[in-house]
Amino acid sequence: MSEVNLLPASAYKFPSWAIYLGQASTVAERAFEIESDTLRSRHLLHTISIITEGGLALCMSRNESAFERVVGLVKDHERWFSDCLPMIASENVASRRVREVLASDLGHRYAEGWPEERVYAGCKYIDQIELTAIDLGKRLFKAEFIDVRPTSGVVANLAVYSTLSAPGDTLMSLAIPNGGHISTGKKEFSGSAGLVHGLNVEYFAFDKDEMNIDVDKTRKRMRALSKEKPIKIAMFGGSLFLFPHPLRDLNDTVREVGGVVCYDAAHVAGLIAGGQFQDPLREGAEIMTFSTHKTLFGPQGGAIISRGRFSEEIKKSVFPGTTSNHHLHSVAGKALAFAEFLQFGKSYARDVVKNAKGLAQRLADLGEHVLGEKNGYTKSHQVALEITKYGDGGTIERNLENLNIIVNRQLLPGDLQAGRHYTNPGGIRLGVAELTRLGMKKSEMDEVAEILHLALSTDKGREVKARIHALRKNHQKIGYSFENSSAYFFR
């Protein structure tokens, strides 16, 4: 560009955006002193080009830096988790092939509707993938119908509410401090059932000693409530879920009061598929929702299985009711995880429950307050600790995270009455699904319990971290899979 003589400072006036763009330009600094409204076009264009070149270089530098910083943070996260005890009960780790299909071209595509009935073209392979996922899912859960399109367990629950009820109808579920999930909660607590679908939510009676639904009191409550209006949905299952729920004992009562027996298996779907928990569809449930990424070690997502008579209404409630495009890369990941589980799920589920029981028992032996003692502490992948002798759950959660132990704080029965809240509850929830997939067995659970006890009861942080590092050194691979892949490979 040829050299141009700038007019005197008084000849120019620039908009505010130009000031921002020109911060890296010496010429711009001179130009910004200009105050006049008049300027020859070629001088303005030339000066703005200089400003823009300098400004864009600065913007590119900043944007590229942000881009690289995010990539670096992902790497940092993986490095950190490879040296942690990941014990969030709602998490697991998927095999490498599942994670690779999540990065495939499927993630760019649309396929609204049911396979072979799509709104969009370009789905000839996508349809085959989804039909395969459907076939594998029906085999895995011995189900008449499955919809693999829900993008989460919450979306799956909302689709079921749409299938079975209308705003103002009544749903029964567990209260959150008794193990219920926010998706079955009341409107005043921003629960999905109340806030999004407008349901009136009532609670099952709960027995704190049994850590389970109180059958007799729940029967009485259902019958009393039904005198006002029918109970349309009884949603069993939950988020803190130590023991199978009494479906067989309450099926007849649910039907008597006008309801449908449903089951939220988000946490225990893998244990159900592996034959190590209860079997809801054979115990009276007509619809079961679940997450595909907890004890079932697939990608993040949801699914619904049911009796055949609900299939068409569920399809419509999923699309167009609650989902548009349904994350096709995730459907492929679900298909792969279902295939893995059909092959390895029984041994995995057995080992998960064995590990949870071993962890709970060792923690109890060390003097920790483990809930559910009356029934053997747990029959799932979860262990619940009451930790008020050390502080509140929120503080303990943060302290453990600083020591590379990843757990979550947990509201427990009685917390609200004691003045505790979800930010400072009386418990923490532990999960062993991910540690099990990383190859840990009973002996490692004893070491995990001792590390946890040390972290909770002493200030020996260095020793805690050193023991975790030593334990994780030989547990970096994913088991129960067709391939022996690393759990952490984003480098």
C-alpha positions in Angstrom: 0.0 0.0 0.0 1.4 3.4 -0.9 2.3 5.9 1.7 -0.4 8.4 2.5 0.0 11.6 4.5 -2.5 11.9 7.3 -4.5 15.1 7.6 -4.0 17.2 10.8 -5.4 15.7 13.9 -8.5 18.0 13.9 -9.7 16.5 10.5 -10.7 13.0 11.7 -13.4 11.4 13.8 -13.6 7.6 14.4 -16.3 5.3 15.8 -15.7 3.5 19.1 -15.2 0.1 17.3 -12.2 1.6 15.5 -10.6 2.6 18.7 -10.8 -1.0 19.9 -9.4 -2.4 16.7 -6.5 0.1 16.6 -5.0 -0.5 19.9 -2.0 -2.3 18.4 -1.2 0.4 15.8 1.0 3.4 16.1 -0.7 5.0 13.1 -4.0 4.5 14.8 -2.8 6.2 17.9 -2.2 9.3 15.9 -5.6 8.9 14.1 -7.5 8.7 17.3 -6.5 12.2 18.2 -8.6 13.5 15.3 -11.9 15.2 16.1 -13.2 16.6 12.7 -16.2 15.0 10.9 -14.6 15.5 7.4 -12.0 13.3 5.7 -11.2 12.3 2.2 -12.4 8.7 1.5 -9.0 7.4 0.4 -7.3 8.7 3.6 -10.0 7.1 5.8 -9.9 3.8 4.0 -6.1 3.7 4.2 -6.1 4.5 7.9 -8.8 2.0 8.7 -6.9 -0.7 6.8 -3.9 0.0 8.9 -6.0 0.0 12.1 -7.8 -3.2 11.0 -4.6 -5.1 10.1 -3.1 -4.3 13.5 -6.4 -4.9 15.4 -7.1 -8.2 13.6 -3.7 -9.4 14.4 -4.3 -8.6 18.0 -7.7 -10.3 18.0 -6.4 -13.4 16.2 -3.6 -13.6 18.8 -6.2 -13.4 21.6 -8.6 -15.9 20.0 -5.9 -18.4 19.2 -4.6 -18.1 22.7 -8.1 -18.8 24.1 -8.4 -21.8 21.7 -5.1 -23.3 22.8 -5.9 -22.6 26.5 -9.1 -24.6 26.3 -7.2 -27.5 24.7 -4.6 -27.3 27.4 -7.3 -27.3 30.1 -8.8 -30.5 28.7 -5.3 -32.0 28.8 -4.8 -30.8 32.4 -8.1 -32.3 33.4 -7.2 -35.7 32.0 -3.8 -35.7 33.6 -5.4 -34.7 36.9 -8.1 -37.4 36.8 -5.5 -40.1 35.9 -4.0 -39.4 39.4 -7.3 -39.2 41.3 -9.9 -41.5 42.8 -13.0 -40.8 40.6 -15.9 -41.7 42.9 -18.9 -39.7 41.7 -21.6 -42.3 41.6 -23.2 -40.9 38.5 -20.0 -41.1 36.4 -18.1 -43.8 34.6 -15.5 -44.0 31.8 -16.4 -45.1 28.3 -14.0 -47.2 26.1 -11.9 -45.5 23.5 -14.0 -46.7 20.6 -17.1 -45.2 22.1 -15.3 -41.9 22.6 -14.0 -42.0 19.1 -17.5 -42.3 17.6 -18.5 -39.3 19.7 -15.9 -37.3 17.6 -17.2 -38.7 14.3 -19.1 -36.9 11.5 -22.4 -38.2 13.1 -22.1 -35.3 15.6 -22.7 -32.9 12.7 -25.9 -34.5 11.4 -29.7 -34.3 11.9 -32.1 -37.2 11.8 -35.4 -36.1 13.5 -38.0 -38.8 13.8 -37.9 -42.6 14.0 -35.5 -44.7 11.8 -36.7 -44.9 8.2 -39.3 -42.2 9.0 -36.9 -39.3 9.1 -37.5 -35.6 8.5 -34.0 -35.2 7.0 -32.2 -37.0 4.2 -28.7 -38.4 4.5 -29.6 -41.0 7.1 -29.1 -44.4 5.3 -26.3 -45.4 7.6 -27.6 -43.4 10.6 -30.8 -45.5 10.4 -28.8 -48.7 10.5 -26.9 -47.6 13.5 -30.0 -46.6 15.4 -31.8 -49.8 14.5 -28.8 -51.8 15.7 -28.8 -49.8 19.0 -32.5 -50.6 19.4 -32.0 -54.3 18.8 -29.1 -54.5 21.2 -30.9 -52.5 23.9 -34.0 -54.7 23.7 -31.8 -57.8 24.1 -29.8 -56.3 26.9 -32.9 -55.5 29.0 -35.3 -58.2 27.6 -37.7 -55.4 26.7 -40.5 -55.2 24.2 -39.7 -51.6 23.3 -36.8 -49.2 23.6 -36.3 -45.6 22.5 -32.6 -44.7 22.5 -33.1 -41.1 21.4 -33.5 -39.2 24.7 -30.4 -37.0 25.2 -30.4 -37.5 29.0 -32.1 -39.3 31.8 -34.0 -36.1 32.7 -35.3 -35.8 29.1 -36.3 -39.5 29.2 -38.3 -38.8 32.4 -40.0 -35.7 30.8 -41.0 -37.9 27.8 -42.6 -40.4 30.2 -44.5 -37.6 32.0 -45.8 -36.4 28.7 -46.9 -40.0 27.8 -48.8 -40.7 31.0 -50.0 -37.4 32.4 -51.0 -33.8 32.0 -50.1 -30.7 34.0 -51.9 -30.8 37.3 -51.8 -34.6 37.6 -50.1 -36.3 40.6 -46.8 -38.1 40.6 -45.3 -40.0 43.5 -41.6 -40.3 44.0 -38.9 -40.1 46.7 -38.1 -36.8 48.3 -34.6 -35.5 47.5 -33.2 -36.0 51.0 -34.5 -39.6 50.9 -32.7 -40.3 47.7 -35.0 -38.7 45.1 -33.7 -37.0 41.9 -34.4 -33.4 40.9 -36.2 -34.7 37.8 -39.0 -36.1 39.9 -39.1 -33.0 42.2 -41.6 -30.3 43.1 -41.9 -27.0 41.4 -40.9 -25.0 44.5 -37.6 -26.9 44.5 -37.2 -26.4 40.7 -37.8 -30.1 40.1 -38.4 -31.0 36.5 -41.7 -32.8 37.2 -43.2 -29.8 38.8 -41.4 -26.9 37.1 -41.4 -28.2 33.5 -44.4 -30.5 33.3 -46.6 -28.9 35.9 -47.1 -32.1 38.0 -48.2 -32.1 41.6 -45.5 -34.2 43.3 -46.2 -36.2 46.4 -43.6 -38.4 48.3 -43.3 -42.0 49.2 -43.0 -42.6 52.9 -39.4 -43.5 53.8 -37.8 -45.6 56.5 -34.4 -44.2 57.5 -33.3 -47.4 59.2 -34.0 -49.5 56.2 -32.9 -46.7 53.8 -35.9 -47.6 51.7 -39.5 -46.9 51.0 -41.8 -47.7 53.9 -44.4 -50.0 52.2 -47.2 -49.8 54.8 -47.1 -46.0 55.2 -46.8 -45.5 51.5 -49.9 -47.6 50.9 -51.9 -45.5 53.3 -50.6 -42.3 51.8 -51.5 -43.3 48.3 -55.0 -44.3 49.2 -55.6 -41.1 51.2 -54.3 -38.9 48.3 -56.3 -40.8 45.7 -59.5 -39.7 47.4 -58.8 -36.2 46.1 -57.6 -37.3 42.6 -55.9 -40.3 40.9 -52.1 -40.8 41.2 -51.1 -41.0 37.5 -47.4 -42.0 38.0 -45.5 -43.8 40.7 -41.8 -43.3 39.9 -39.6 -45.6 41.8 -35.8 -45.3 41.7 -33.6 -42.5 42.7 -30.3 -40.7 43.0 -29.1 -42.1 46.4 -30.0 -45.7 45.7 -28.6 -48.3 48.0 -31.2 -51.1 47.9 -33.8 -52.4 45.5 -37.2 -50.7 45.8 -40.4 -52.7 46.8 -42.1 -52.8 43.5 -43.8 -56.1 44.1 -45.2 -54.9 47.4 -46.7 -51.7 45.9 -47.7 -52.6 42.4 -51.3 -53.5 43.2 -51.7 -50.3 45.3 -50.4 -48.1 42.5 -52.9 -49.6 40.0 -55.7 -49.4 42.6 -55.2 -45.6 42.8 -55.2 -45.2 39.0 -51.4 -45.1 38.4 -48.7 -46.6 36.2 -45.7 -48.1 37.8 -42.5 -46.5 36.4 -38.9 -46.9 37.4 -36.0 -44.4 37.1 -33.0 -46.7 36.7 -30.5 -43.9 35.9 -28.0 -45.1 38.5 -28.6 -48.8 38.4 -29.3 -49.7 34.7 -26.0 -51.5 34.4 -26.6 -53.5 37.5 -30.1 -54.4 36.2 -28.7 -55.4 32.8 -26.0 -57.4 34.6 -28.5 -59.3 36.7 -27.1 -57.9 40.0 -30.0 -55.7 41.2 -33.8 -56.0 40.8 -35.5 -56.5 37.5 -38.1 -53.8 37.3 -40.0 -55.0 34.2 -40.4 -58.5 35.7 -41.4 -57.0 39.0 -44.3 -54.9 37.8 -42.9 -51.7 36.2 -44.3 -50.9 32.8 -41.9 -48.2 31.9 -38.2 -47.7 32.9 -36.0 -44.8 32.1 -32.3 -44.7 32.5 -29.0 -42.9 31.8 -26.5 -44.6 29.6 -23.3 -43.4 31.3 -23.4 -44.4 35.0 -23.3 -48.2 35.9 -24.0 -48.6 32.2 -20.7 -47.4 30.8 -21.7 -45.7 27.6 -21.8 -42.0 26.4 -23.8 -39.4 28.2 -27.4 -39.9 27.3 -30.7 -41.5 28.1 -33.2 -44.2 27.0 -36.7 -45.5 27.7 -37.8 -49.2 27.8 -41.4 -50.2 28.2 -44.2 -52.6 27.5 -45.2 -52.6 23.9 -48.5 -50.9 24.5 -46.8 -47.6 25.4 -44.4 -47.6 22.4 -46.3 -45.3 20.0 -47.1 -42.7 22.7 -43.5 -42.7 23.9 -42.2 -42.2 20.4 -44.3 -39.1 20.0 -43.3 -37.8 23.4 -39.7 -38.1 22.5 -40.1 -36.6 19.1 -41.4 -34.0 18.6 -42.5 -33.8 22.2 -39.2 -33.3 24.1 -36.4 -33.8 21.6 -35.6 -32.4 18.1 -32.4 -33.9 16.8 -31.2 -36.6 19.2 -27.4 -36.5 19.1 -26.6 -39.2 16.5 -23.0 -39.7 17.6 -24.3 -40.6 21.1 -26.7 -43.1 19.6 -23.7 -44.9 18.0 -21.9 -44.8 21.3 -24.9 -46.3 23.0 -24.9 -49.1 20.5 -21.3 -49.9 21.2 -21.8 -49.8 24.9 -24.8 -52.1 24.7 -22.7 -54.6 22.7 -19.9 -54.3 25.3 -22.4 -54.9 28.1 -24.0 -57.9 26.5 -20.5 -59.4 26.4 -19.0 -58.2 29.7 -21.9 -56.8 31.7 -22.6 -59.7 34.0 -19.0 -59.9 35.3 -18.8 -56.1 35.5 -22.0 -55.7 37.5 -21.0 -58.5 39.9 -17.7 -56.9 40.5 -19.2 -53.4 41.0 -21.6 -54.7 43.8 -18.8 -56.7 45.4 -16.6 -53.7 45.4 -19.2 -51.4 46.9 -19.9 -53.9 49.7 -16.2 -54.3 50.4 -15.7 -50.6 50.5 -18.6 -50.0 52.8 -17.6 -52.8 55.2 -14.0 -51.6 55.4 -15.1 -48.0 56.0 -17.4 -49.2 58.8 -14.6 -51.2 60.3 -12.4 -48.1 60.4 -15.1 -46.3 62.4 -16.9 -44.3 59.6 -20.7 -43.9 59.8 -21.9 -45.9 56.8 -25.6 -45.7 56.2 -27.7 -48.9 55.6 -26.0 -51.1 58.2 -29.2 -53.0 58.9 -29.3 -54.4 55.3 -25.5 -54.8 54.7 -24.8 -51.1 53.8 -25.4 -51.5 50.0 -26.6 -53.7 47.2 -25.7 -51.2 44.5 -22.6 -49.3 43.3 -23.1 -46.6 46.0 -22.0 -46.1 49.6 -23.4 -43.3 51.7 -21.4 -41.8 54.6 -22.7 -39.5 57.3 -19.8 -37.1 58.0 -21.1 -34.5 60.4 -18.4 -35.4 62.9 -15.9 -33.9 60.4 -18.0 -31.0 59.2 -20.6 -30.4 56.5 -20.8 -32.2 53.2 -19.9 -29.2 51.1 -16.7 -28.5 53.0 -15.7 -32.2 53.0 -16.3 -32.5 49.3 -14.0 -29.5 48.6 -11.3 -30.8 51.1 -11.3 -34.3 49.4 -11.1 -32.7 45.9 -8.0 -30.9 47.0 -6.6 -34.3 47.9 -7.5 -35.8 44.5 -10.5 -37.7 45.9 -13.6 -36.9 43.8 -16.9 -37.4 45.5 -20.2 -35.5 45.9 -21.9 -34.0 48.9 -25.3 -35.7 49.6 -28.5 -34.7 51.4 -29.5 -37.4 53.8 -32.7 -38.3 55.5 -33.3 -35.9 58.4 -30.9 -33.2 57.0 -33.7 -30.6 56.4 -35.1 -31.1 59.9 -31.6 -30.6 61.3 -31.3 -27.3 59.4 -28.9 -28.5 56.8 -29.2 -27.7 53.1 -27.9 -29.1 49.8 -24.9 -26.8 50.0 -24.0 -28.1 53.5 -25.6 -31.5 53.9 -24.7 -34.2 56.4 -23.4 -36.7 53.9 -21.2 -37.7 51.0 -22.0 -40.3 48.4 -19.4 -42.6 47.0 -19.5 -44.6 43.8 -17.3 -47.5 42.7 -18.5 -48.0 39.1 -15.6 -46.1 37.5 -12.9 -47.6 39.8 -14.2 -51.0 38.9 -14.0 -50.4 35.2 -10.4 -49.2 35.8 -9.7 -52.7 37.1 -9.9 -52.3 40.9 -11.1 -55.3 43.0 -11.6 -56.1 46.6 -8.0 -55.5 47.7 -8.0 -52.1 46.1 -11.3 -51.3 47.8 -9.6 -51.9 51.2 -6.9 -49.4 50.2 -9.4 -46.9 48.9 -11.3 -47.1 52.3 -8.1 -46.6 54.2 -7.2 -43.6 52.0 -10.6 -42.1 52.5 -10.5 -42.6 56.3 -7.0 -41.0 56.4 -8.2 -38.0 54.3 -11.3 -37.5 56.5 -9.7 -38.0 59.9 -6.2 -36.6 59.6 -4.3 -33.7 58.0 -1.8 -36.1 56.3 -2.5 -34.7 52.8 0.9 -35.7 51.3 0.5 -39.3 52.4 -3.0 -39.4 51.0 -1.9 -38.1 47.6 1.1 -40.4 47.5 -1.1 -43.5 48.2 -3.5 -42.4 45.5 -0.7 -42.0 43.1 0.7 -45.5 43.9 -2.7 -47.0 43.6 -3.6 -45.4 40.3 -0.2 -46.2 38.7 -1.4 -49.7 37.6 -5.0 -48.7 36.9 -5.0 -46.5 33.8 -6.7 -49.0 31.4 -10.4 -49.6 30.7 -11.6 -53.2 31.4 -14.7 -55.1 30.5 -14.3 -54.1 26.8 -13.4 -55.6 23.5 -10.2 -53.6 23.5 -7.5 -52.8 26.0 -7.6 -49.0 25.8 -6.3 -46.2 28.0 -8.8 -44.3 30.0 -6.9 -41.0 29.3 -5.6 -40.4 25.8 -6.4 -36.8 25.0 -2.8 -35.5 24.6 
